[in-house]
């Protein structure tokens, strides 16, 4: 995992006029109240803060929360005193009243019912005049919390076995655990194909029960499935029912041998030892790691590619390794990745030989079992992650938009063997995380969202490009809470990985239990996402003939949309078209067909439809969606423009994800120039934090600004760019990312001129 910028963790220690002094935070306090009695000096014309961290408060703050404050000061009329909530909201307690009176010793009542209890609260004191000083003596926070409405859910029995074609039942039990009883809706997910779930009743008042019936069909694959039962009310709670189906036809999901994974760890350790003690992306140790992975995969039958990182990576960085397994629907790609490099401080065994090894052994088991593939599986081992996620970002930037759209989910694995680890999932409640969470839920691990790792590993490169992403992590330098230690074991108050980015990150710095649960979850997710049963599901193809046509503005073009059943039974599919130029419409006759039949597509234009060439996407939607492309050329129209401006403000978050501002070019009949220009106006208080890039319609990236300029304010510059290899028409994006803390800004306006 990449380390946060030093700027994001450094606190000012020199007191100057209008500066803010922040002392070290007091130890986190469990419960809904706490006190900080550490003195904080208040200088003339300064702002200071005293922090107080609340943890494990199970309730929402009260509308009558109290803040007792003791401040020693010789002129309280100089002072403004505020309570700052964890989300940054400010509640003014004292605002320069009291004139020349000495000291504040008062309890303030505050309505905090709209806030979250847990996190770091701050007492902020601002001295607004000269000649008088003082100190924060002590302060307390009592959230006066009232229990939130909450409940529990369980299944009894928690597991059952059923022959394919029969049904299983269990009782879903709910209990009110705090607050008032409430109505909750019941749903189930994680069912095998051919199975359905029903609840009687479908909603209950907490404290009552419902009967869950899972009905299977004769074609339901055999196997064991962790079914997640979800009860949704003011909050959502889940329980797991383990369903075993016998007599069906399903590939068995393998149990990955942890000993084999550890052999790869040993090899990576040996590689580091033989090459200066590390596997940094620019070293011989990294290149030897690439060779080891590539040779294993090639011998196993994978199509393996070394992808040099030709832009955006550290000078001398080695290549990405991309491996694809044959078979499966190439339009539905499920990608699994891990960074292969280490920091220079050590061999990087947990960070990230653990993820690389787990991924490698899963790939080798896939090749040995050689199951029937339903969808395409692709693996990636990334270079230069520790220097800024550079290898994965380069990979994504080189994918045409059509190839990006084929990647249905990217799964990332970074630090999956932490010795004091937790169980974290990126985007835990998203659709792309269903299988990963279902496996850990089946082990009763109660995983949590990976907040520590957000935007710090290679899944961010995919998320920022609009590709759904998920992943496993066991934690880095963050501290394990007492609640996490209670449910997962380990040491409360200690780092998840005490050797994070240190020389001691060796093979001794691995938890076999965590590593084993990660690699088995990877296999479970891969098989669930991409491995087919012996009986193929219903699938079809779609094509358009002719695949292109030219029409004068105001006229129409036609083509035949042909469908074919490629597996399973024929099905009805709905036809639609997207990507049409302005003033054009599409119709199908008929609008839906049974696969194996055809439809006539008619695209009608108007006299004002801009001249140009447009890729029109034809979508056929049934049990799955399939697409084809018709290239429409319009001549003689009103014409378009080869330049455009986006004047709309886009906020650039502090040390956050990249943001985009779009300009759509249509009807441009010219080829972009070698000297195209991008005029950029960005308001920002530290442009050395920023990267700025132009993203072409096909996803190609052109760097305009790369963290230069230091502490200077604002970017107001026109950049020349050679865009002669790009298509003019489509959506162009200005992509801006802030990579360090303490400064924010706004994309004010930008203009693209393809033919200056």
C-alpha positions in Angstrom: 0.0 0.0 0.0 1.2 3.5 -0.9 2.1 5.7 2.1 0.2 9.0 2.5 2.0 12.2 1.6 4.0 13.6 4.5 2.0 16.8 4.0 -1.1 15.0 5.0 0.2 14.0 8.5 2.4 16.9 9.5 1.1 19.4 12.1 2.3 22.9 12.5 4.5 23.4 15.6 5.5 27.0 15.2 3.0 29.6 16.5 2.7 32.7 14.2 -0.1 35.2 13.7 -3.2 33.5 12.5 -1.6 30.1 12.7 -3.4 27.1 14.2 -1.7 25.0 16.9 -2.9 21.4 17.3 -1.4 19.4 20.1 -1.2 15.6 20.0 -4.7 14.0 20.4 -5.6 12.5 23.7 -6.0 8.8 23.8 -9.3 7.6 22.3 -12.1 7.4 24.8 -14.6 4.5 24.7 -18.1 5.6 25.4 -20.2 8.7 24.7 -18.3 11.2 26.8 -14.7 12.3 27.5 -12.4 14.9 28.8 -9.1 16.5 27.7 -7.3 18.1 30.6 -4.1 18.8 28.8 -3.1 22.5 28.8 -3.0 24.3 25.4 -1.4 27.8 25.4 -3.5 30.6 23.7 -1.2 33.2 22.2 -2.2 36.6 21.0 -3.9 36.5 17.6 -3.7 32.7 17.3 -6.0 29.8 16.8 -5.5 26.7 18.8 -7.3 23.4 19.1 -7.6 20.7 21.8 -8.8 17.3 20.4 -10.8 14.6 22.0 -11.5 11.3 20.3 -14.8 9.4 21.0 -14.8 5.6 20.1 -17.3 2.8 20.5 -20.3 5.1 21.3 -23.2 3.1 20.0 -25.7 5.9 19.9 -26.4 9.2 18.1 -25.6 12.4 19.9 -28.4 14.2 21.9 -30.1 17.5 21.1 -28.9 18.5 24.6 -25.3 17.5 24.5 -23.1 19.4 26.9 -19.6 20.9 26.6 -18.1 22.0 30.0 -15.2 24.5 29.2 -12.4 25.9 31.4 -10.2 28.5 29.8 -7.8 30.7 31.8 -7.5 34.1 30.0 -7.1 37.8 31.0 -9.6 39.3 28.5 -12.4 36.8 27.3 -13.8 39.4 25.0 -10.9 38.6 22.7 -12.0 35.0 22.4 -14.2 33.0 20.0 -14.7 29.4 21.2 -16.2 26.7 19.0 -16.8 22.9 19.1 -15.7 21.2 15.9 -17.4 17.9 15.0 -15.6 15.0 13.3 -17.1 16.0 9.9 -15.8 19.6 10.3 -19.1 21.2 11.3 -18.6 24.1 13.8 -20.8 25.0 16.8 -20.0 28.4 18.3 -20.0 28.4 22.1 -18.6 31.8 22.9 -18.2 34.7 20.5 -16.1 37.6 21.9 -18.5 38.4 24.8 -17.7 39.2 28.3 -15.4 42.2 27.6 -12.4 42.4 30.0 -13.6 39.6 32.3 -11.1 36.9 33.2 -11.5 33.2 32.4 -14.3 31.0 31.1 -15.7 28.3 33.3 -19.1 27.4 31.8 -21.1 24.4 30.5 -22.7 24.9 27.1 -25.7 23.0 25.8 -25.5 22.1 22.1 -27.8 20.3 19.7 -25.6 17.6 18.1 -28.4 15.3 17.0 -27.3 15.6 13.3 -23.8 14.4 14.0 -22.0 11.1 14.2 -20.7 10.3 17.7 -17.5 8.5 16.9 -14.4 10.4 15.7 -12.2 13.3 16.8 -14.0 16.4 18.3 -12.0 19.6 18.8 -12.4 22.6 21.0 -11.1 25.5 18.8 -10.2 28.8 20.5 -9.4 31.9 18.5 -7.7 35.0 20.1 -8.7 37.9 17.9 -6.7 40.8 19.6 -3.4 41.7 21.2 -2.1 42.2 24.7 -3.8 39.2 26.5 -2.9 35.5 26.5 -4.2 32.4 28.3 -4.6 28.7 28.0 -7.2 26.0 27.6 -7.2 24.3 31.0 -9.6 21.5 30.3 -12.8 20.6 28.5 -15.3 17.8 28.4 -17.8 16.5 25.9 -20.9 14.6 26.9 -22.9 13.6 23.9 -25.9 12.8 26.2 -26.7 10.0 23.7 -30.0 8.3 23.5 -30.0 4.8 22.1 -30.6 4.7 18.4 -33.2 2.3 17.1 -31.3 -0.9 16.3 -32.0 -4.6 16.0 -30.4 -8.0 15.3 -31.2 -10.7 12.9 -30.4 -14.4 12.9 -31.4 -17.6 11.1 -32.4 -20.9 12.9 -31.2 -23.3 11.8 -28.2 -21.5 10.3 -27.6 -24.2 7.6 -29.4 -26.8 5.7 -29.0 -29.4 2.9 -31.4 -29.9 0.0 -31.5 -32.1 -3.1 -31.7 -30.1 -6.3 -35.3 -29.6 -7.2 -36.5 -29.4 -3.6 -36.9 -26.6 -0.9 -35.3 -25.7 2.4 -36.8 -23.6 5.1 -35.4 -21.7 8.1 -36.8 -19.2 10.6 -35.5 -15.6 10.4 -35.5 -14.2 13.9 -35.3 -10.4 14.7 -34.9 -8.7 18.0 -35.0 -5.0 19.0 -31.6 -4.3 20.7 -32.1 -0.6 21.4 -34.6 2.2 20.9 -38.0 1.4 19.5 -39.2 -1.6 17.5 -39.3 -0.9 13.8 -40.5 -2.5 10.5 -37.8 -4.2 8.4 -37.9 -5.6 4.9 -36.3 -9.0 4.3 -34.3 -10.0 1.2 -31.8 -12.7 0.3 -28.7 -12.7 -1.9 -26.0 -15.2 -2.8 -28.4 -17.8 -4.1 -27.2 -20.4 -6.6 -28.5 -20.3 -10.2 -32.0 -21.7 -10.5 -32.8 -21.0 -6.8 -35.3 -18.5 -5.5 -36.0 -17.2 -2.0 -39.3 -16.0 -0.4 -40.2 -14.7 3.0 -43.5 -15.2 4.9 -44.1 -12.4 5.8 -41.8 -10.3 3.6 -41.5 -7.6 6.3 -41.7 -7.9 10.1 -41.7 -5.7 13.2 -38.5 -6.3 15.1 -39.1 -8.8 17.8 -41.1 -11.1 15.5 -40.1 -13.8 13.0 -40.5 -14.8 9.3 -40.1 -18.1 7.5 -37.5 -18.1 4.7 -38.1 -20.7 1.9 -35.4 -21.4 -0.6 -36.6 -23.3 -3.6 -34.1 -24.9 -6.0 -34.6 -26.4 -9.5 -33.4 -29.6 -10.9 -30.6 -27.7 -12.7 -29.4 -25.9 -9.6 -25.7 -26.7 -9.3 -24.5 -28.8 -6.4 -22.3 -27.1 -3.8 -22.4 -25.1 -0.6 -23.6 -21.5 -0.8 -23.5 -18.7 1.9 -26.9 -17.0 1.5 -27.0 -13.5 3.0 -30.3 -12.7 4.6 -30.7 -8.9 4.8 -33.1 -7.0 7.1 -33.4 -3.3 6.2 -34.9 -0.7 8.4 -33.3 2.5 9.9 -30.1 0.5 9.5 -29.4 -2.8 7.8 -28.4 -6.0 9.6 -27.5 -9.4 8.0 -27.3 -13.0 8.9 -26.0 -16.0 6.9 -27.7 -19.2 6.0 -25.4 -21.9 4.6 -27.3 -23.8 1.9 -25.9 -27.1 0.6 -27.4 -28.4 -2.7 -26.8 -32.0 -3.7 -27.4 -33.8 -6.9 -26.9 -30.8 -9.1 -24.0 -30.0 -11.6 -21.6 -27.4 -10.4 -17.8 -27.0 -10.5 -16.4 -27.3 -7.0 -14.6 -24.2 -5.7 -11.1 -25.3 -4.7 -9.5 -24.7 -1.3 -6.2 -23.0 -2.1 -3.2 -24.6 -0.3 -1.7 -22.0 2.0 1.6 -23.9 2.0 1.9 -23.3 -1.8 1.2 -19.6 -1.3 3.9 -19.4 1.3 6.4 -21.0 -1.1 5.9 -18.0 -3.3 6.5 -15.7 -0.3 9.7 -17.5 0.3 10.8 -17.0 -3.3 10.1 -13.3 -3.2 12.1 -13.0 0.1 15.0 -14.8 -1.6 14.8 -12.5 -4.6 15.0 -9.4 -2.3 17.9 -10.9 -0.4 19.8 -11.5 -3.6 19.1 -8.0 -4.9 20.0 -5.5 -2.3 17.2 -6.3 0.2 14.2 -5.0 -1.6 12.0 -5.3 -4.7 11.4 -1.6 -5.5 10.0 -1.0 -9.0 13.3 0.4 -10.3 15.5 -2.4 -9.1 16.9 -5.8 -10.2 14.8 -7.2 -7.4 11.6 -6.1 -9.1 12.7 -7.4 -12.5 13.5 -10.8 -10.9 10.0 -10.8 -9.4 8.5 -10.1 -12.8 10.5 -13.0 -14.3 9.4 -15.4 -11.5 5.7 -14.6 -11.9 5.8 -14.6 -15.7 7.6 -17.9 -15.9 5.1 -19.6 -13.6 2.1 -18.3 -15.6 3.6 -19.1 -19.0 4.3 -22.7 -18.0 0.7 -23.0 -16.8 -0.8 -22.0 -20.1 -1.6 -18.3 -19.6 -1.2 -15.7 -22.3 1.3 -13.4 -20.5 2.4 -9.9 -21.5 5.0 -7.6 -20.0 3.6 -4.0 -20.4 6.3 -1.4 -20.1 5.1 1.8 -18.3 6.1 4.4 -20.8 4.6 7.4 -19.1 3.8 8.5 -15.5 6.0 5.9 -13.8 9.3 6.4 -12.0 12.2 6.5 -14.3 13.6 3.0 -14.7 10.5 1.3 -13.3 9.9 -2.3 -14.5 6.8 -3.5 -16.4 3.3 -4.6 -15.4 2.6 -8.3 -15.9 -0.8 -9.1 -17.5 -2.0 -12.6 -17.8 -5.2 -13.9 -19.3 -6.8 -17.4 -19.1 -8.3 -18.7 -22.3 -12.0 -19.2 -22.6 -15.0 -17.3 -21.3 -17.0 -14.4 -22.7 -14.5 -11.8 -23.7 -17.1 -9.0 -23.3 -17.4 -9.8 -19.6 -13.9 -9.5 -18.1 -13.3 -10.1 -14.3 -9.9 -8.8 -13.4 -7.8 -9.6 -10.3 -4.7 -7.6 -9.4 -2.0 -6.9 -6.9 1.1 -4.6 -6.9 4.3 -6.5 -7.3 6.8 -3.9 -6.1 8.0 -3.1 -2.5 9.4 0.0 -0.9 13.1 0.4 -0.7 13.2 -0.2 3.1 12.7 -4.0 2.9 11.6 -7.1 1.0 7.9 -6.1 1.2 6.5 -9.6 2.1 3.2 -8.5 3.5 3.2 -5.3 1.4 2.7 -6.8 -1.1 4.2 -10.2 -1.8 1.2 -11.5 0.1 -1.3 -10.2 -2.4 0.9 -11.1 -5.4 1.5 -14.7 -4.0 -2.2 -15.3 -3.3 -3.1 -14.1 -6.8 -0.4 -16.2 -8.4 -1.4 -19.5 -6.6 -5.1 -18.9 -7.4 -4.1 -18.5 -11.1 -2.1 -21.7 -11.0 -5.0 -23.6 -9.4 -7.3 -22.3 -12.1 -5.0 -23.7 -14.8 -4.7 -27.1 -13.1 -8.4 -27.5 -12.6 -9.2 -26.0 -16.1 -12.9 -25.5 -15.5 -15.4 -24.5 -18.1 -15.3 -20.7 -18.2 -18.4 -18.5 -18.4 -16.6 -15.2 -18.4 -13.1 -14.0 -19.1 -10.5 -13.8 -16.3 -7.5 -11.5 -16.4 -4.8 -11.0 -13.8 -2.5 -8.0 -13.3 0.7 -7.5 -11.3 1.4 -3.8 -11.1 4.6 -1.9 -11.1 5.4 1.4 -9.2 2.4 1.3 -6.9 4.5 2.5 -4.0 5.5 5.6 -5.9 1.9 6.6 -6.6 -0.2 3.8 -8.1 1.6 4.6 -11.4 1.6 1.1 -13.1 -2.1 0.4 -12.7 -3.0 4.0 -13.7 -0.9 3.6 -16.9 -2.6 0.3 -17.7 -6.1 1.8 -17.4 -5.1 4.9 -19.4 -4.0 2.7 -22.3 -7.4 0.9 -22.5 -9.7 2.1 -25.2 -13.2 2.9 -23.9 -14.6 -0.3 -25.5 -12.1 -2.4 -23.5 -12.8 -0.5 -20.3 -16.5 -1.3 -20.7 -15.7 -5.0 -20.9 -14.2 -5.0 -17.4 -17.1 -5.7 -15.2 -15.2 -5.7 -11.9 -11.6 -5.2 -10.8 -10.6 -7.0 -7.5 -7.5 -5.7 -5.7 -5.4 -7.5 -3.1 -3.0 -5.5 -1.0 -1.5 -6.5 2.4 -3.6 -9.7 3.0 -1.4 -11.3 5.6 -1.1 -8.6 8.4 0.0 -10.2 11.7 -2.5 -8.1 13.8 -4.9 -7.9 10.9 -8.5 -7.1 10.4 -10.8 -8.1 7.6 -11.5 -5.2 5.2 -13.3 -5.0 1.9 -13.1 -2.1 -0.5 -16.7 -0.8 -1.3 -18.1 -3.5 1.0 -21.7 -2.8 0.3 -21.4 -2.6 -3.5 -22.6 -5.2 -6.1 -19.0 -6.0 -7.1 -18.2 -7.0 -3.5 -21.1 -9.5 -3.0 -19.0 -12.7 -3.5 -16.1 -11.4 -1.5 -18.3 -10.4 1.5 -20.4 -13.6 1.2 -17.3 -15.8 1.7 -16.1 -13.9 4.7 -19.6 -13.8 6.1 -19.7 -17.6 5.8 -16.8 -17.6 8.2 -18.6 -15.1 10.6 -15.8 -12.6 10.2 -18.0 -9.5 10.2 -15.7 -7.6 7.7 -15.6 -3.8 7.6 -15.2 -1.1 4.9 -11.5 -0.5 4.0 -11.4 3.2 5.0 -7.7 3.2 5.7 -6.9 2.0 2.2 -9.3 4.3 0.3 -7.5 5.8 -2.7 -4.2 4.3 -1.6 -4.0 1.2 -3.7 -4.5 0.2 -7.3 -8.3 -0.2 -7.1 -8.4 3.6 -7.2 -6.9 3.6 -10.7 -9.9 1.6 -11.9 -12.5 3.4 -9.8 -11.3 6.8 -11.1 -11.8 5.5 -14.7 -15.4 4.4 -14.0 -14.6 0.7 -13.6 -16.3 -1.0 -10.6 -13.7 -2.2 -8.1 -13.4 -4.1 -4.8 -10.7 -5.9 -2.9 -9.4 -7.5 0.3 -7.0 -5.9 2.8 -6.0 -6.8 6.3 -4.7 -3.3 7.4 -1.5 -1.3 7.4 -0.4 1.3 9.9 -3.8 2.2 11.3 -4.6 1.1 14.9 -6.8 -1.8 15.8 -9.7 -0.7 18.1 -10.8 -2.6 21.1 -14.1 -3.5 19.3 -12.1 -4.9 16.4 -9.8 -6.9 18.7 -12.9 -8.3 20.5 -14.4 -9.7 17.3 -11.2 -10.5 15.3 -8.6 -11.2 18.0 -5.2 -9.5 18.1 -3.9 -6.5 20.0 -6.1 -3.4 20.6 -4.1 -0.2 20.2 -1.5 -1.9 18.0 -1.0 -1.3 14.2 -2.6 -3.9 12.0 0.9 -4.3 10.4 3.7 -3.2 12.8 6.3 -3.7 10.1 4.5 -1.5 7.5 7.1 -0.1 5.1 10.0 -1.3 7.3 12.9 -3.7 7.0 11.1 -6.2 9.3 8.4 -6.8 6.6 9.8 -10.3 6.1 8.3 -13.8 5.9 8.0 -13.6 9.8 5.6 -10.7 9.3 2.7 -12.9 8.0 -0.4 -14.3 9.6 -1.2 -17.6 8.0 -4.8 -17.4 9.2 -5.4 -14.1 7.5 -3.5 -15.1 4.3 -5.5 -18.3 4.1 -8.9 -16.6 4.5 -7.9 -14.1 1.8 -6.7 -16.6 -0.8 -9.7 -18.8 -0.4 -12.0 -15.7 -0.7 -10.2 -14.8 -3.9 -10.8 -18.3 -5.3 -14.5 -18.2 -4.2 -14.9 -14.8 -5.9 -13.2 -15.9 -9.1 -15.2 -19.1 -9.5 -18.5 -17.4 -8.6 -17.8 -14.6 -11.2 -16.3 -16.4 -14.1 -16.5 -20.2 -13.9 -19.5 -21.9 -15.6 -21.5 -25.0 -14.8 -21.5 -28.0 -17.1 -24.8 -26.7 -18.5 -24.2 -23.4 -20.2 -26.7 -20.6 -19.4 -28.7 -18.9 -22.0 -26.5 -16.6 -24.1 -26.6 -14.9 -27.5 -24.7 -12.7 -29.9 -25.7 -9.6 -31.8 -24.4 -8.1 -35.1 -25.3 -5.4 -37.5 -25.1 -5.6 -41.3 -23.9 -3.5 -42.9 -21.8 -2.3 -40.0 -21.5 1.3 -41.4 -23.4 3.7 -43.6 -23.4 7.2 -44.9 -26.4 9.5 -45.0 -27.1 13.1 -46.0 -28.4 15.3 -43.2 -32.2 15.1 -43.3 -32.3 11.5 -44.6 -32.3 8.0 -43.1 -30.1 5.0 -43.0 -31.1 1.4 -42.4 -29.3 -1.8 -41.3 -30.2 -5.3 -40.2 -29.6 -6.3 -36.5 -29.1 -10.0 -36.4 -29.2 -12.1 -33.2 -28.1 -15.7 -32.6 -28.6 -18.1 -29.7 -25.1 -19.3 -28.7 -26.0 -21.4 -25.6 -29.0 -22.5 -23.7 -32.5 -21.6 -24.9 -33.6 -18.8 -27.2 -34.8 -15.7 -25.3 -36.5 -12.4 -26.0 -34.2 -9.4 -26.1 -35.0 -5.7 -26.2 -33.2 -3.5 -28.7 -31.9 0.0 -28.2 -29.4 2.5 -29.7 -27.1 5.1 -28.1 -24.4 7.4 -29.3 -26.6 9.2 -31.9 -25.7 12.7 -33.1 -28.0 15.6 -32.1 -31.2 15.6 -34.2 -31.0 11.9 -35.0 -33.4 9.2 -33.8 -33.3 5.4 -34.0 -36.1 2.9 -34.3 -36.3 -0.9 -34.5 -38.8 -3.0 -36.3 -39.6 -5.1 -34.3 -38.3 -3.5 -31.1 -37.8 -6.9 -29.5 -36.9 -10.2 -31.0 -36.4 -13.8 -30.0 -32.7 -14.7 -30.4 -32.2 -16.2 -33.8 -34.4 -13.6 -35.4 -33.5 -10.1 -36.9 -34.8 -6.6 -36.7 -34.5 -3.5 -39.0 -32.7 -0.5 -37.5 -33.6 2.9 -39.0 -31.6 6.0 -38.1 -33.3 9.2 -39.1 -31.4 12.5 -39.2 -32.6 16.1 -39.5 -31.2 18.9 -41.7 -29.5 20.3 -38.6 -27.8 17.1 -37.6 -24.0 17.9 -37.5 -21.8 16.4 -40.2 -19.4 13.9 -38.8 -18.8 10.2 -38.1 -20.5 8.6 -35.1 -20.1 5.2 -33.5 -23.7 4.1 -32.6 -23.9 1.3 -30.0 -26.7 -1.2 -30.6 -27.7 -3.0 -27.3 -29.7 -6.2 -27.1 -30.8 -6.8 -23.5 -32.1 -10.2 -22.2 -30.7 -12.4 -19.4 -27.4 -10.6 -20.3 -26.7 -7.6 -22.6 -24.7 -7.8 -25.8 -23.7 -5.0 -28.1 -22.7 -4.3 -31.6 -21.5 -1.0 -33.3 -22.8 0.7 -36.4 -20.7 3.5 -37.7 -22.9 6.4 -39.0 -21.4 9.1 -41.3 -23.5 12.2 -41.7 -22.7 14.6 -44.7 -23.9 18.1 -45.5 -25.3 18.9 -42.1 -25.2 22.0 -40.1 -21.7 21.2 -39.1 -20.2 21.0 -35.7 -17.3 22.6 -33.9 -13.8 21.5 -33.3 -13.5 23.4 -30.0 -15.4 23.6 -26.8 -15.5 25.1 -23.3 -16.7 23.9 -20.0 -17.4 27.0 -17.8 -18.9 25.0 -14.9 -17.0 24.9 -11.6 -15.9 21.5 -10.3 -14.6 21.2 -6.8 -11.1 19.6 -6.4 -11.2 17.7 -3.0 -8.3 17.7 -0.7 -6.1 14.6 -1.1 -9.0 12.9 -2.7 -10.1 11.1 -5.8 -9.6 12.6 -9.3 -12.4 14.7 -10.6 -13.3 15.3 -14.3 -14.8 18.2 -16.3 -16.2 17.2 -19.7 -16.2 18.9 -23.1 -18.2 17.1 -25.9 -17.0 17.7 -29.4 -19.4 16.7 -32.2 -19.5 17.3 -35.9 -15.8 18.1 -36.2 -14.8 17.0 -39.6 -11.1 17.8 -39.2 -8.3 15.7 -37.7 -7.0 17.1 -34.4 -3.8 19.1 -34.8 -0.3 18.3 -33.7 -0.5 21.7 -31.9 -4.0 21.4 -30.3 -4.4 23.6 -27.3 -5.9 23.2 -23.8 -6.5 26.4 -21.9 -6.9 25.7 -18.2 -8.0 27.9 -15.4 -7.9 26.2 -12.0 -8.1 28.0 -8.6 -6.0 26.3 -6.0 -3.8 27.4 -3.1 -0.9 25.0 -3.7 -0.5 23.8 -7.3 2.4 21.6 -6.4 -0.3 19.2 -5.0 -2.0 18.8 -8.4 -1.8 16.5 -11.4 -3.8 17.7 -14.5 -4.4 15.6 -17.6 -6.4 15.7 -20.8 -8.3 12.4 -21.4 -9.3 11.7 -25.0 -12.6 10.0 -25.9 -10.8 6.6 -26.2 -9.3 6.9 -22.7 -5.8 8.0 -23.8 -4.2 10.4 -21.2 -2.1 13.5 -21.9 -0.3 14.9 -18.9 -0.5 18.8 -18.8 0.7 19.5 -15.2 2.5 17.1 -12.8 2.9 18.5 -9.3 5.1 21.4 -10.4 4.9 25.0 -9.1 5.3 24.3 -5.4 3.2 26.6 -3.2 2.2 28.9 -6.0 -1.5 29.7 -6.3 -3.7 28.8 -9.3 -3.1 27.5 -12.8 -4.0 29.8 -15.7 -2.1 28.4 -18.7 -2.6 27.2 -22.2 -0.9 23.9 -23.0 0.0 22.7 -26.6 -0.8 19.0 -27.1 -0.2 16.7 -30.1 -3.6 15.1 -30.6 -3.1 14.1 -34.2 -3.5 10.4 -33.4 -7.0 10.9 -31.8 -10.5 11.0 -33.2 -12.0 14.5 -32.8 -15.6 13.7 -31.9 -16.6 12.4 -28.5 -16.3 13.3 -24.8 -12.9 14.9 -23.8 -12.2 15.2 -20.0 -9.9 17.5 -18.0 -8.9 15.2 -15.1 -7.5 16.9 -11.9 -6.3 15.2 -8.8 -5.0 16.7 -5.5 -2.4 14.3 -4.0 -1.6 16.0 -0.7 -3.5 17.5 2.2 -4.3 21.0 3.5 -5.2 22.7 0.2 -8.4 22.7 -2.0 -9.5 24.3 -5.1 -11.8 24.4 -8.1 -11.7 23.8 -11.9 -12.9 27.2 -12.9 -13.1 26.8 -16.7 -11.2 25.1 -19.5 -11.2 25.2 -23.3 -10.2 22.6 -25.9 -9.3 23.7 -29.4 -8.5 20.8 -31.7 -7.6 22.9 -34.7 -6.1 26.2 -33.6 
